[in-house]
Amino acid sequence: MTLKLYEFGVLLQRQTPQGMCEHLIDPEQLAMQLATNIRLDTGLLSPNTIYVGQEGVNKVVVEHRPRKKTGIFLEGSDEAIVIPLPDMILFRRSSDKGHPHYRIFAAKGRPDSLDAALWHVPLPNVYSDGRICWGSVKTLQNQDTSTTSLDADWRTFLGTPFGNHSVSGKSKSQPQDIRKRYIDMEKRKSRVYAKSDLMPTRHTIQSVIDSLLS
């Protein structure tokens, strides 16, 4: 069976025992038939999953990571520095071709709306628009994007040594270099990352989703 789309309508061609048969069909009926055969199944969602959406071959998963103390590695150091990190939001767009695309931001708690404001994540190697500079990280080539869980993505990101790229504009108390903020928190044995230290962005969760799907 072959469907041919024209400005005047949809032409269906099919082979029968008597030969080739063709006739016009109603585009609305065709759309309804196609829609009934489309199934999108997310499977089990984690408690931290905020959003799962698909447009064509592009799939976007958004996950919240609650604030917690985390060991991160800075380039040039063999030991992790343990610091409190704020709530963070990770976006992953994947398709049937190429590597996944990511955005990451900070939040002031678990968002309860897609219109929730986002903040600059207080980590190096993240651009102002939330894009991540992965450097020489190769593990993304084998990242499983069929799942809606971003656990492996978080491990890859936070387990990668952070360098000296994009270290400014991430902290009100240390606007020139966010790494100095880590030293301050370690000395004070801070238990949580102060929300008042986060730098605002012009982004919301919805605006980032829209940009990833555009």
Contacts in CASP RR format, 6 or more apart in sequence:
PFRMAT RR
TARGET T0000
AUTHOR 0000-0000-0000
METHOD contacts of the structure
MODEL  1
MTLKLYEFGVLLQRQTPQGMCEHLIDPEQLAMQLATNIRLDTGLLSPNTI
YVGQEGVNKVVVEHRPRKKTGIFLEGSDEAIVIPLPDMILFRRSSDKGHP
HYRIFAAKGRPDSLDAALWHVPLPNVYSDGRICWGSVKTLQNQDTSTTSL
DADWRTFLGTPFGNHSVSGKSKSQPQDIRKRYIDMEKRKSRVYAKSDLMP
TRHTIQSVIDSLLS
1 12 0 8 1.000
1 13 0 8 1.000
1 14 0 8 1.000
1 15 0 8 1.000
2 12 0 8 1.000
2 13 0 8 1.000
2 14 0 8 1.000
3 10 0 8 1.000
3 11 0 8 1.000
3 12 0 8 1.000
3 13 0 8 1.000
3 30 0 8 1.000
4 10 0 8 1.000
4 11 0 8 1.000
4 12 0 8 1.000
4 13 0 8 1.000
5 11 0 8 1.000
9 24 0 8 1.000
9 27 0 8 1.000
10 24 0 8 1.000
10 25 0 8 1.000
10 26 0 8 1.000
10 27 0 8 1.000
10 30 0 8 1.000
11 22 0 8 1.000
11 23 0 8 1.000
11 24 0 8 1.000
11 25 0 8 1.000
12 22 0 8 1.000
12 23 0 8 1.000
12 24 0 8 1.000
12 25 0 8 1.000
13 20 0 8 1.000
13 21 0 8 1.000
13 22 0 8 1.000
14 20 0 8 1.000
14 21 0 8 1.000
14 22 0 8 1.000
15 21 0 8 1.000
40 54 0 8 1.000
42 52 0 8 1.000
42 148 0 8 1.000
43 148 0 8 1.000
45 52 0 8 1.000
45 148 0 8 1.000
46 63 0 8 1.000
46 148 0 8 1.000
46 149 0 8 1.000
46 151 0 8 1.000
48 63 0 8 1.000
48 64 0 8 1.000
48 65 0 8 1.000
48 66 0 8 1.000
49 61 0 8 1.000
49 62 0 8 1.000
49 63 0 8 1.000
49 64 0 8 1.000
49 148 0 8 1.000
49 149 0 8 1.000
50 62 0 8 1.000
50 63 0 8 1.000
50 64 0 8 1.000
50 89 0 8 1.000
50 111 0 8 1.000
50 114 0 8 1.000
50 205 0 8 1.000
51 60 0 8 1.000
51 61 0 8 1.000
51 62 0 8 1.000
51 114 0 8 1.000
51 205 0 8 1.000
51 209 0 8 1.000
52 59 0 8 1.000
52 60 0 8 1.000
52 61 0 8 1.000
52 62 0 8 1.000
52 148 0 8 1.000
53 59 0 8 1.000
53 60 0 8 1.000
53 61 0 8 1.000
53 209 0 8 1.000
54 60 0 8 1.000
55 213 0 8 1.000
57 95 0 8 1.000
57 96 0 8 1.000
57 97 0 8 1.000
58 93 0 8 1.000
58 94 0 8 1.000
58 95 0 8 1.000
58 212 0 8 1.000
58 213 0 8 1.000
59 93 0 8 1.000
59 94 0 8 1.000
59 95 0 8 1.000
59 145 0 8 1.000
60 91 0 8 1.000
60 92 0 8 1.000
60 93 0 8 1.000
60 209 0 8 1.000
60 212 0 8 1.000
60 213 0 8 1.000
61 91 0 8 1.000
61 92 0 8 1.000
61 94 0 8 1.000
61 148 0 8 1.000
61 150 0 8 1.000
62 89 0 8 1.000
62 90 0 8 1.000
62 91 0 8 1.000
62 92 0 8 1.000
62 205 0 8 1.000
62 209 0 8 1.000
63 89 0 8 1.000
63 90 0 8 1.000
63 149 0 8 1.000
63 150 0 8 1.000
63 154 0 8 1.000
64 87 0 8 1.000
64 88 0 8 1.000
64 89 0 8 1.000
64 107 0 8 1.000
64 109 0 8 1.000
64 110 0 8 1.000
64 111 0 8 1.000
65 87 0 8 1.000
65 88 0 8 1.000
65 89 0 8 1.000
65 90 0 8 1.000
65 154 0 8 1.000
66 87 0 8 1.000
66 109 0 8 1.000
66 110 0 8 1.000
67 84 0 8 1.000
67 85 0 8 1.000
67 86 0 8 1.000
67 87 0 8 1.000
67 109 0 8 1.000
67 192 0 8 1.000
67 193 0 8 1.000
68 84 0 8 1.000
68 85 0 8 1.000
69 82 0 8 1.000
69 83 0 8 1.000
69 84 0 8 1.000
69 85 0 8 1.000
69 191 0 8 1.000
70 82 0 8 1.000
70 83 0 8 1.000
70 84 0 8 1.000
70 85 0 8 1.000
70 158 0 8 1.000
71 80 0 8 1.000
71 81 0 8 1.000
71 82 0 8 1.000
71 83 0 8 1.000
71 158 0 8 1.000
72 80 0 8 1.000
72 81 0 8 1.000
72 83 0 8 1.000
72 123 0 8 1.000
72 158 0 8 1.000
72 159 0 8 1.000
72 162 0 8 1.000
73 80 0 8 1.000
73 81 0 8 1.000
73 159 0 8 1.000
73 160 0 8 1.000
73 161 0 8 1.000
73 162 0 8 1.000
74 81 0 8 1.000
74 124 0 8 1.000
74 161 0 8 1.000
74 162 0 8 1.000
74 163 0 8 1.000
74 179 0 8 1.000
74 182 0 8 1.000
75 161 0 8 1.000
75 162 0 8 1.000
75 163 0 8 1.000
75 164 0 8 1.000
76 161 0 8 1.000
81 182 0 8 1.000
81 186 0 8 1.000
82 186 0 8 1.000
83 182 0 8 1.000
83 185 0 8 1.000
83 186 0 8 1.000
83 190 0 8 1.000
83 193 0 8 1.000
84 185 0 8 1.000
84 190 0 8 1.000
84 191 0 8 1.000
84 192 0 8 1.000
84 193 0 8 1.000
85 122 0 8 1.000
85 123 0 8 1.000
85 193 0 8 1.000
86 106 0 8 1.000
86 107 0 8 1.000
86 108 0 8 1.000
86 109 0 8 1.000
86 119 0 8 1.000
86 121 0 8 1.000
86 122 0 8 1.000
86 192 0 8 1.000
86 193 0 8 1.000
86 195 0 8 1.000
86 198 0 8 1.000
87 106 0 8 1.000
87 107 0 8 1.000
87 108 0 8 1.000
87 109 0 8 1.000
87 110 0 8 1.000
88 104 0 8 1.000
88 105 0 8 1.000
88 106 0 8 1.000
88 107 0 8 1.000
88 121 0 8 1.000
89 104 0 8 1.000
89 105 0 8 1.000
89 106 0 8 1.000
89 107 0 8 1.000
89 111 0 8 1.000
89 118 0 8 1.000
89 205 0 8 1.000
90 102 0 8 1.000
90 103 0 8 1.000
90 104 0 8 1.000
90 150 0 8 1.000
90 153 0 8 1.000
90 154 0 8 1.000
90 157 0 8 1.000
91 102 0 8 1.000
91 103 0 8 1.000
91 104 0 8 1.000
91 208 0 8 1.000
91 209 0 8 1.000
91 212 0 8 1.000
92 100 0 8 1.000
92 101 0 8 1.000
92 102 0 8 1.000
92 145 0 8 1.000
92 150 0 8 1.000
92 153 0 8 1.000
93 100 0 8 1.000
93 101 0 8 1.000
93 102 0 8 1.000
93 212 0 8 1.000
93 213 0 8 1.000
94 100 0 8 1.000
94 101 0 8 1.000
94 145 0 8 1.000
99 140 0 8 1.000
99 141 0 8 1.000
99 143 0 8 1.000
100 140 0 8 1.000
100 143 0 8 1.000
100 145 0 8 1.000
100 153 0 8 1.000
101 212 0 8 1.000
102 131 0 8 1.000
102 132 0 8 1.000
102 153 0 8 1.000
102 157 0 8 1.000
103 129 0 8 1.000
103 130 0 8 1.000
103 131 0 8 1.000
103 132 0 8 1.000
103 208 0 8 1.000
103 212 0 8 1.000
104 121 0 8 1.000
104 123 0 8 1.000
104 126 0 8 1.000
104 130 0 8 1.000
104 132 0 8 1.000
104 157 0 8 1.000
105 118 0 8 1.000
105 119 0 8 1.000
105 120 0 8 1.000
105 121 0 8 1.000
105 130 0 8 1.000
105 201 0 8 1.000
105 203 0 8 1.000
105 208 0 8 1.000
106 118 0 8 1.000
106 119 0 8 1.000
106 120 0 8 1.000
106 121 0 8 1.000
106 122 0 8 1.000
106 198 0 8 1.000
107 116 0 8 1.000
107 118 0 8 1.000
107 119 0 8 1.000
108 117 0 8 1.000
108 119 0 8 1.000
108 195 0 8 1.000
108 198 0 8 1.000
111 205 0 8 1.000
113 205 0 8 1.000
114 204 0 8 1.000
114 205 0 8 1.000
114 206 0 8 1.000
114 209 0 8 1.000
115 204 0 8 1.000
115 205 0 8 1.000
115 206 0 8 1.000
116 204 0 8 1.000
116 205 0 8 1.000
117 200 0 8 1.000
117 201 0 8 1.000
117 203 0 8 1.000
117 204 0 8 1.000
118 201 0 8 1.000
118 203 0 8 1.000
118 204 0 8 1.000
118 205 0 8 1.000
118 208 0 8 1.000
119 198 0 8 1.000
119 199 0 8 1.000
119 200 0 8 1.000
119 201 0 8 1.000
120 126 0 8 1.000
120 128 0 8 1.000
120 169 0 8 1.000
120 170 0 8 1.000
120 198 0 8 1.000
120 199 0 8 1.000
120 200 0 8 1.000
120 201 0 8 1.000
121 130 0 8 1.000
121 170 0 8 1.000
122 170 0 8 1.000
122 171 0 8 1.000
122 178 0 8 1.000
122 181 0 8 1.000
122 193 0 8 1.000
122 197 0 8 1.000
122 198 0 8 1.000
123 162 0 8 1.000
123 170 0 8 1.000
123 178 0 8 1.000
124 162 0 8 1.000
124 163 0 8 1.000
124 164 0 8 1.000
124 165 0 8 1.000
124 166 0 8 1.000
124 167 0 8 1.000
124 170 0 8 1.000
124 178 0 8 1.000
124 179 0 8 1.000
125 132 0 8 1.000
125 133 0 8 1.000
125 134 0 8 1.000
125 135 0 8 1.000
125 160 0 8 1.000
125 162 0 8 1.000
125 163 0 8 1.000
125 165 0 8 1.000
125 166 0 8 1.000
126 132 0 8 1.000
126 133 0 8 1.000
126 166 0 8 1.000
126 170 0 8 1.000
127 133 0 8 1.000
127 166 0 8 1.000
128 166 0 8 1.000
128 169 0 8 1.000
128 201 0 8 1.000
129 203 0 8 1.000
130 203 0 8 1.000
130 208 0 8 1.000
132 157 0 8 1.000
133 165 0 8 1.000
133 166 0 8 1.000
134 140 0 8 1.000
134 160 0 8 1.000
137 156 0 8 1.000
137 160 0 8 1.000
139 156 0 8 1.000
140 156 0 8 1.000
143 152 0 8 1.000
143 153 0 8 1.000
143 156 0 8 1.000
144 152 0 8 1.000
162 179 0 8 1.000
164 179 0 8 1.000
167 176 0 8 1.000
167 177 0 8 1.000
167 178 0 8 1.000
167 179 0 8 1.000
168 175 0 8 1.000
168 176 0 8 1.000
168 177 0 8 1.000
168 178 0 8 1.000
169 175 0 8 1.000
169 176 0 8 1.000
169 178 0 8 1.000
169 199 0 8 1.000
170 178 0 8 1.000
170 181 0 8 1.000
170 199 0 8 1.000
171 178 0 8 1.000
171 181 0 8 1.000
171 197 0 8 1.000
171 198 0 8 1.000
171 199 0 8 1.000
172 196 0 8 1.000
172 197 0 8 1.000
172 198 0 8 1.000
172 199 0 8 1.000
173 181 0 8 1.000
173 184 0 8 1.000
173 197 0 8 1.000
174 180 0 8 1.000
174 181 0 8 1.000
174 184 0 8 1.000
175 199 0 8 1.000
181 197 0 8 1.000
184 190 0 8 1.000
185 193 0 8 1.000
END
